[in-house]
């Protein structure tokens, strides 16, 4: 019985994620992931949040430079 609930819950989560999020796959040299996770954790963030913040900051910086 628990397997059916878990399986249905997993399907529901996957469906929600597919409808609401895009997925990006990034690669980094071995060991870099742990380094980035530790940095994010020190700042109270998940690795995903840290990467998204870094991307947002770089896009903002690039857009400001392009506007000049």
ZALOGU-622673 format. One record per atom (N, C-alpha, C): residue number from 0; x, y, z. Coordinates in Angstrom, 2 decimals, padded with zeros to 5 digits. Each point is the difference from the previous one (the first is absolute). Example, Ala and Ser with C-alpha at 12.3 -4.5 7.8 and 13.67 -1.06 7.14 Angstrom:
// ZALOGU-622673
<pt><k>0</k><east>013.19</east><north>-005.69</north><up>007.80</up></pt>
<pt><k>0</k><east>-000.89</east><north>001.19</north><up>000.00</up></pt>
<pt><k>0</k><east>000.90</east><north>001.20</north><up>000.00</up></pt>
<pt><k>1</k><east>-000.35</east><north>001.05</north><up>-000.72</up></pt>
<pt><k>1</k><east>000.82</east><north>001.19</north><up>000.06</up></pt>
<pt><k>1</k><east>-000.77</east><north>001.09</north><up>000.73</up></pt>
***
This chain:
// ZALOGU-622673
<pt><k>0</k><east>000.82</east><north>-001.20</north><up>000.00</up></pt>
<pt><k>0</k><east>-000.82</east><north>001.20</north><up>000.00</up></pt>
<pt><k>0</k><east>000.86</east><north>001.27</north><up>000.00</up></pt>
<pt><k>1</k><east>001.07</east><north>000.01</north><up>000.81</up></pt>
<pt><k>1</k><east>000.87</east><north>001.17</north><up>000.06</up></pt>
<pt><k>1</k><east>000.70</east><north>000.24</north><up>-001.34</up></pt>
<pt><k>2</k><east>000.30</east><north>-001.08</north><up>-000.72</up></pt>
<pt><k>2</k><east>000.66</east><north>000.15</north><up>-001.29</up></pt>
<pt><k>2</k><east>-000.89</east><north>000.76</north><up>-000.98</up></pt>
<pt><k>3</k><east>-001.29</east><north>-000.29</north><up>000.03</up></pt>
<pt><k>3</k><east>-000.91</east><north>000.69</north><up>-000.90</up></pt>
<pt><k>3</k><east>-000.09</east><north>001.48</north><up>000.35</up></pt>
<pt><k>4</k><east>-000.05</east><north>000.32</north><up>001.28</up></pt>
<pt><k>4</k><east>-000.05</east><north>001.40</north><up>000.41</up></pt>
<pt><k>4</k><east>001.27</east><north>000.72</north><up>-000.41</up></pt>
<pt><k>5</k><east>001.14</east><north>-000.62</north><up>000.29</up></pt>
<pt><k>5</k><east>001.27</east><north>000.60</north><up>-000.36</up></pt>
<pt><k>5</k><east>000.14</east><north>000.17</north><up>-001.50</up></pt>
<pt><k>6</k><east>-000.41</east><north>-000.99</north><up>-000.71</up></pt>
<pt><k>6</k><east>000.08</east><north>000.04</north><up>-001.45</up></pt>
<pt><k>6</k><east>-000.90</east><north>001.09</north><up>-000.56</up></pt>
<pt><k>7</k><east>-001.20</east><north>000.12</north><up>000.52</up></pt>
<pt><k>7</k><east>-000.92</east><north>001.04</north><up>-000.46</up></pt>
<pt><k>7</k><east>000.54</east><north>001.37</north><up>000.39</up></pt>
<pt><k>8</k><east>000.55</east><north>000.11</north><up>001.18</up></pt>
<pt><k>8</k><east>000.56</east><north>001.27</north><up>000.45</up></pt>
<pt><k>8</k><east>001.18</east><north>000.40</north><up>-000.88</up></pt>
<pt><k>9</k><east>000.83</east><north>-000.96</north><up>-000.33</up></pt>
<pt><k>9</k><east>001.14</east><north>000.27</north><up>-000.87</up></pt>
<pt><k>9</k><east>-000.47</east><north>000.44</north><up>-001.38</up></pt>
<pt><k>10</k><east>-001.00</east><north>-000.68</north><up>-000.53</up></pt>
<pt><k>10</k><east>-000.54</east><north>000.40</north><up>-001.31</up></pt>
<pt><k>10</k><east>-000.57</east><north>001.41</north><up>000.05</up></pt>
<pt><k>11</k><east>-000.70</east><north>000.33</north><up>001.09</up></pt>
<pt><k>11</k><east>-000.59</east><north>001.33</north><up>000.14</up></pt>
<pt><k>11</k><east>001.09</east><north>001.07</north><up>000.08</up></pt>
<pt><k>12</k><east>001.06</east><north>-000.28</north><up>000.75</up></pt>
<pt><k>12</k><east>001.11</east><north>000.96</north><up>000.12</up></pt>
<pt><k>12</k><east>000.70</east><north>000.18</north><up>-001.33</up></pt>
<pt><k>13</k><east>000.23</east><north>-001.10</north><up>-000.70</up></pt>
<pt><k>13</k><east>000.66</east><north>000.08</north><up>-001.31</up></pt>
<pt><k>13</k><east>-000.85</east><north>000.79</north><up>-000.99</up></pt>
<pt><k>14</k><east>-001.30</east><north>-000.22</north><up>000.03</up></pt>
<pt><k>14</k><east>-000.91</east><north>000.73</north><up>-000.89</up></pt>
<pt><k>14</k><east>000.04</east><north>001.50</north><up>000.32</up></pt>
<pt><k>15</k><east>-000.07</east><north>000.33</north><up>001.28</up></pt>
<pt><k>15</k><east>000.05</east><north>001.42</north><up>000.42</up></pt>
<pt><k>15</k><east>001.31</east><north>000.64</north><up>-000.44</up></pt>
<pt><k>16</k><east>001.10</east><north>-000.69</north><up>000.26</up></pt>
<pt><k>16</k><east>001.31</east><north>000.55</north><up>-000.37</up></pt>
<pt><k>16</k><east>000.11</east><north>000.19</north><up>-001.51</up></pt>
<pt><k>17</k><east>-000.49</east><north>-000.94</north><up>-000.77</up></pt>
<pt><k>17</k><east>000.06</east><north>000.11</north><up>-001.46</up></pt>
<pt><k>17</k><east>-000.81</east><north>001.18</north><up>-000.51</up></pt>
<pt><k>18</k><east>-001.11</east><north>000.30</north><up>000.66</up></pt>
<pt><k>18</k><east>-000.85</east><north>001.10</north><up>-000.44</up></pt>
<pt><k>18</k><east>000.51</east><north>001.36</north><up>000.47</up></pt>
<pt><k>19</k><east>000.78</east><north>000.04</north><up>001.07</up></pt>
<pt><k>19</k><east>000.34</east><north>001.28</north><up>000.61</up></pt>
<pt><k>19</k><east>001.48</east><north>000.37</north><up>-000.02</up></pt>
<pt><k>20</k><east>000.86</east><north>-000.92</north><up>-000.39</up></pt>
<pt><k>20</k><east>001.43</east><north>000.27</north><up>000.03</up></pt>
<pt><k>20</k><east>000.67</east><north>-000.47</north><up>-001.27</up></pt>
<pt><k>21</k><east>001.04</east><north>000.72</north><up>-000.40</up></pt>
<pt><k>21</k><east>000.92</east><north>-000.49</north><up>-001.02</up></pt>
<pt><k>21</k><east>001.16</east><north>-000.62</north><up>000.75</up></pt>
<pt><k>22</k><east>000.63</east><north>-000.96</north><up>-000.62</up></pt>
<pt><k>22</k><east>001.12</east><north>-000.68</north><up>000.64</up></pt>
<pt><k>22</k><east>001.27</east><north>000.29</north><up>-000.79</up></pt>
<pt><k>23</k><east>001.06</east><north>000.33</north><up>000.72</up></pt>
<pt><k>23</k><east>001.31</east><north>000.23</north><up>-000.61</up></pt>
<pt><k>23</k><east>000.97</east><north>-001.00</north><up>000.58</up></pt>
<pt><k>24</k><east>000.87</east><north>-000.52</north><up>-000.80</up></pt>
<pt><k>24</k><east>001.05</east><north>-000.88</north><up>000.50</up></pt>
<pt><k>24</k><east>001.32</east><north>000.71</north><up>-000.21</up></pt>
<pt><k>25</k><east>000.72</east><north>000.20</north><up>001.08</up></pt>
<pt><k>25</k><east>001.32</east><north>000.61</north><up>-000.11</up></pt>
<pt><k>25</k><east>001.04</east><north>-001.01</north><up>000.45</up></pt>
<pt><k>26</k><east>001.19</east><north>000.14</north><up>-000.50</up></pt>
<pt><k>26</k><east>001.09</east><north>-000.87</north><up>000.41</up></pt>
<pt><k>26</k><east>001.12</east><north>000.84</north><up>000.57</up></pt>
<pt><k>27</k><east>000.75</east><north>-000.59</north><up>000.90</up></pt>
<pt><k>27</k><east>001.13</east><north>000.67</north><up>000.64</up></pt>
<pt><k>27</k><east>001.08</east><north>-001.05</north><up>000.26</up></pt>
<pt><k>28</k><east>001.23</east><north>000.44</north><up>000.12</up></pt>
<pt><k>28</k><east>001.07</east><north>-000.95</north><up>000.33</up></pt>
<pt><k>28</k><east>-000.28</east><north>-000.70</north><up>001.33</up></pt>
<pt><k>29</k><east>000.48</east><north>-001.24</north><up>000.12</up></pt>
<pt><k>29</k><east>-000.16</east><north>-000.77</north><up>001.23</up></pt>
<pt><k>29</k><east>000.42</east><north>000.84</north><up>001.20</up></pt>
<pt><k>30</k><east>-000.79</east><north>-000.04</north><up>001.05</up></pt>
<pt><k>30</k><east>000.30</east><north>000.73</north><up>001.22</up></pt>
<pt><k>30</k><east>-000.62</east><north>001.38</north><up>000.05</up></pt>
<pt><k>31</k><east>-000.29</east><north>000.57</north><up>-001.13</up></pt>
<pt><k>31</k><east>-000.55</east><north>001.36</north><up>-000.05</up></pt>
<pt><k>31</k><east>-001.40</east><north>000.05</north><up>000.59</up></pt>
<pt><k>32</k><east>-000.80</east><north>-001.05</north><up>-000.22</up></pt>
<pt><k>32</k><east>-001.35</east><north>-000.03</north><up>000.52</up></pt>
<pt><k>32</k><east>000.01</east><north>000.12</north><up>001.52</up></pt>
<pt><k>33</k><east>000.85</east><north>-000.77</north><up>000.66</up></pt>
<pt><k>33</k><east>000.08</east><north>000.05</north><up>001.46</up></pt>
<pt><k>33</k><east>000.43</east><north>001.39</north><up>000.46</up></pt>
<pt><k>34</k><east>000.91</east><north>000.60</north><up>-000.71</up></pt>
<pt><k>34</k><east>000.46</east><north>001.36</north><up>000.32</up></pt>
<pt><k>34</k><east>-001.15</east><north>001.00</north><up>-000.12</up></pt>
<pt><k>35</k><east>-000.77</east><north>-000.10</north><up>-001.05</up></pt>
<pt><k>35</k><east>-001.12</east><north>000.91</north><up>-000.21</up></pt>
<pt><k>35</k><east>-001.11</east><north>-000.25</north><up>001.01</up></pt>
<pt><k>36</k><east>-000.26</east><north>-001.26</north><up>000.32</up></pt>
<pt><k>36</k><east>-001.02</east><north>-000.32</north><up>001.01</up></pt>
<pt><k>36</k><east>000.40</east><north>000.58</north><up>001.36</up></pt>
<pt><k>37</k><east>001.26</east><north>-000.11</north><up>000.35</up></pt>
<pt><k>37</k><east>000.48</east><north>000.54</north><up>001.28</up></pt>
<pt><k>37</k><east>-000.16</east><north>001.51</north><up>000.02</up></pt>
<pt><k>38</k><east>000.35</east><north>000.66</north><up>-001.10</up></pt>
<pt><k>38</k><east>-000.15</east><north>001.46</north><up>-000.09</up></pt>
<pt><k>38</k><east>-001.45</east><north>000.41</north><up>000.14</up></pt>
<pt><k>39</k><east>-000.87</east><north>-000.68</north><up>-000.71</up></pt>
<pt><k>39</k><east>-001.44</east><north>000.30</north><up>000.07</up></pt>
<pt><k>39</k><east>-000.51</east><north>-000.21</north><up>001.42</up></pt>
<pt><k>40</k><east>000.40</east><north>-001.08</north><up>000.61</up></pt>
<pt><k>40</k><east>-000.44</east><north>-000.31</north><up>001.36</up></pt>
<pt><k>40</k><east>000.46</east><north>001.07</north><up>000.99</up></pt>
<pt><k>41</k><east>001.20</east><north>000.50</north><up>-000.17</up></pt>
<pt><k>41</k><east>000.52</east><north>001.06</north><up>000.87</up></pt>
<pt><k>41</k><east>-000.85</east><north>001.25</north><up>-000.08</up></pt>
<pt><k>42</k><east>-000.68</east><north>000.18</north><up>-001.13</up></pt>
<pt><k>42</k><east>-000.84</east><north>001.17</north><up>-000.21</up></pt>
<pt><k>42</k><east>-001.49</east><north>-000.33</north><up>000.16</up></pt>
<pt><k>43</k><east>-000.28</east><north>-001.18</north><up>000.56</up></pt>
<pt><k>43</k><east>-001.38</east><north>-000.38</north><up>000.28</up></pt>
<pt><k>43</k><east>-000.83</east><north>-000.31</north><up>-001.23</up></pt>
<pt><k>44</k><east>000.65</east><north>-000.47</north><up>-001.05</up></pt>
<pt><k>44</k><east>-000.70</east><north>-000.28</north><up>-001.26</up></pt>
<pt><k>44</k><east>000.21</east><north>-001.45</north><up>-000.41</up></pt>
<pt><k>45</k><east>-000.91</east><north>-000.49</north><up>-000.81</up></pt>
<pt><k>45</k><east>000.21</east><north>-001.27</north><up>-000.68</up></pt>
<pt><k>45</k><east>000.92</east><north>000.26</north><up>-001.18</up></pt>
<pt><k>46</k><east>000.57</east><north>-001.04</north><up>-000.54</up></pt>
<pt><k>46</k><east>000.84</east><north>000.15</north><up>-001.18</up></pt>
<pt><k>46</k><east>-000.82</east><north>000.57</north><up>-001.15</up></pt>
<pt><k>47</k><east>-001.23</east><north>-000.47</north><up>-000.15</up></pt>
<pt><k>47</k><east>-000.86</east><north>000.50</north><up>-001.08</up></pt>
<pt><k>47</k><east>-000.25</east><north>001.51</north><up>000.15</up></pt>
<pt><k>48</k><east>-000.32</east><north>000.43</north><up>001.21</up></pt>
<pt><k>48</k><east>-000.25</east><north>001.42</north><up>000.22</up></pt>
<pt><k>48</k><east>001.25</east><north>000.83</north><up>-000.27</up></pt>
<pt><k>49</k><east>001.15</east><north>-000.50</north><up>000.44</up></pt>
<pt><k>49</k><east>001.25</east><north>000.70</north><up>-000.23</up></pt>
<pt><k>49</k><east>000.29</east><north>000.15</north><up>-001.50</up></pt>
<pt><k>50</k><east>-000.17</east><north>-001.08</north><up>-000.75</up></pt>
<pt><k>50</k><east>000.27</east><north>000.05</north><up>-001.44</up></pt>
<pt><k>50</k><east>-000.96</east><north>000.96</north><up>-000.68</up></pt>
<pt><k>51</k><east>-001.27</east><north>-000.03</north><up>000.37</up></pt>
<pt><k>51</k><east>-000.97</east><north>000.92</north><up>-000.59</up></pt>
<pt><k>51</k><east>000.33</east><north>001.45</north><up>000.34</up></pt>
<pt><k>52</k><east>000.43</east><north>000.25</north><up>001.24</up></pt>
<pt><k>52</k><east>000.39</east><north>001.36</north><up>000.40</up></pt>
<pt><k>52</k><east>001.22</east><north>000.47</north><up>-000.79</up></pt>
<pt><k>53</k><east>000.97</east><north>-000.89</north><up>-000.17</up></pt>
<pt><k>53</k><east>001.20</east><north>000.35</north><up>-000.77</up></pt>
<pt><k>53</k><east>-000.36</east><north>000.32</north><up>-001.45</up></pt>
<pt><k>54</k><east>-000.87</east><north>-000.78</north><up>-000.58</up></pt>
<pt><k>54</k><east>-000.44</east><north>000.26</north><up>-001.38</up></pt>
<pt><k>54</k><east>-000.73</east><north>001.34</north><up>-000.08</up></pt>
<pt><k>55</k><east>-000.93</east><north>000.24</north><up>000.93</up></pt>
<pt><k>55</k><east>-000.75</east><north>001.26</north><up>000.00</up></pt>
<pt><k>55</k><east>000.94</east><north>001.20</north><up>000.13</up></pt>
<pt><k>56</k><east>000.99</east><north>-000.11</north><up>000.88</up></pt>
<pt><k>56</k><east>000.95</east><north>001.10</north><up>000.18</up></pt>
<pt><k>56</k><east>000.82</east><north>000.25</north><up>-001.25</up></pt>
<pt><k>57</k><east>000.43</east><north>-001.06</north><up>-000.68</up></pt>
<pt><k>57</k><east>000.79</east><north>000.16</north><up>-001.21</up></pt>
<pt><k>57</k><east>-000.83</east><north>000.59</north><up>-001.13</up></pt>
<pt><k>58</k><east>-001.24</east><north>-000.44</north><up>-000.14</up></pt>
<pt><k>58</k><east>-000.88</east><north>000.56</north><up>-001.04</up></pt>
<pt><k>58</k><east>-000.23</east><north>001.49</north><up>000.27</up></pt>
<pt><k>59</k><east>-000.25</east><north>000.35</north><up>001.24</up></pt>
<pt><k>59</k><east>-000.20</east><north>001.41</north><up>000.36</up></pt>
<pt><k>59</k><east>001.24</east><north>000.81</north><up>-000.33</up></pt>
<pt><k>60</k><east>001.17</east><north>-000.52</north><up>000.36</up></pt>
<pt><k>60</k><east>001.26</east><north>000.70</north><up>-000.28</up></pt>
<pt><k>60</k><east>000.21</east><north>000.16</north><up>-001.50</up></pt>
<pt><k>61</k><east>-000.26</east><north>-001.04</north><up>-000.77</up></pt>
<pt><k>61</k><east>000.16</east><north>000.06</north><up>-001.45</up></pt>
<pt><k>61</k><east>-000.97</east><north>001.02</north><up>-000.61</up></pt>
<pt><k>62</k><east>-001.24</east><north>000.00</north><up>000.48</up></pt>
<pt><k>62</k><east>-001.00</east><north>000.93</north><up>-000.53</up></pt>
<pt><k>62</k><east>000.37</east><north>001.45</north><up>000.31</up></pt>
<pt><k>63</k><east>000.53</east><north>000.25</north><up>001.20</up></pt>
<pt><k>63</k><east>000.45</east><north>001.36</north><up>000.35</up></pt>
<pt><k>63</k><east>001.15</east><north>000.43</north><up>-000.88</up></pt>
<pt><k>64</k><east>000.92</east><north>-000.92</north><up>-000.28</up></pt>
<pt><k>64</k><east>001.14</east><north>000.31</north><up>-000.86</up></pt>
<pt><k>64</k><east>-000.48</east><north>000.27</north><up>-001.42</up></pt>
<pt><k>65</k><east>-000.95</east><north>-000.78</north><up>-000.48</up></pt>
<pt><k>65</k><east>-000.54</east><north>000.19</north><up>-001.36</up></pt>
<pt><k>65</k><east>-000.73</east><north>001.33</north><up>-000.14</up></pt>
<pt><k>66</k><east>-000.60</east><north>000.49</north><up>001.09</up></pt>
<pt><k>66</k><east>-000.75</east><north>001.25</north><up>-000.03</up></pt>
<pt><k>66</k><east>000.91</east><north>001.23</north><up>-000.11</up></pt>
<pt><k>67</k><east>001.27</east><north>-000.18</north><up>000.40</up></pt>
<pt><k>67</k><east>000.93</east><north>001.15</north><up>-000.05</up></pt>
<pt><k>67</k><east>000.47</east><north>000.32</north><up>-001.39</up></pt>
***
